[in-house]
Amino acid sequence: MITTLEEARVATTAVLTRNEVAGILRVNPRTVTEGIRQGTIPAIKVGRRIVIPREPFVAMFTRPVHAMPA
């Protein structure tokens, strides 16, 4: 199981689970589900499962950070 952003960066797996992303972000898995629902966390539905593509997720942390609107 992937538990850190560094492990996610070097992993060879194509997708991450909601629990893995929750562990990386140190949030509740429900928070990840809400991020997916809002579109802030990329996700793909595979049958009944929802998975997070590893590369787009990791890329979220390498892009320049812009100020959030107030």
N, C-alpha and C positions, 0 to 999 in steps of 0.2 A: 504494500500500500504506500502511495506517495503521500508524504506528510509535510514537505517543505517546498517552497517555490524553487529552490535550487534543484531538488530532486525532480520536480516537474520539468525544469529546463533541460535536463540531461536524459530524461526518460525516453524510451523508444515506443511506448504505447501511444496510440492515436487519440485516445479519449481519457478523460478523468470522470470519476463518479461525483455525485453531489456531496457525498461524505468526504471524499478526498479534497475537494475544493473548500469545503467548510473547514477542514483541518488546516489547510494551507492559510486560509484567511482568518482562522481562529474565531469563527462565528458558528452559530447554530445552523444545521442543514436547512432549516426553514427559511433562514435569511438568504441562503443560496437560491432556494426555490423562488423566493420573492424577486431576487435579482434577475433570474431567468425570465420570470413573468413580465418584469418591467423592461426587459431587453438590455440590461446593463451587463449581463453575463451571457456569453454566447452559448447556445445549446442546440442539440440535435435530438429529435425524437426517433428512436429505433424501436419499432414495435411499441410496446408499452413502457419502455425505459427511456429516460431522458439522460443524455450524457453530454459532457462539456468537451469540445474539441481542445486538445492540449495546446497546440501551437497558438491559436487565437487567444486563448486564456492567458498564456505566458506573455504574449505580445502586449497585453493590456498593461503590463508592468515595465515595459521597455520604451513605450511611447512617451513623448514629452507631456508633462502634466499641465493642463490649462486650468485657470481659475474657474471654480464653479460659480454659476450665476447666483446672485443673492435672492 
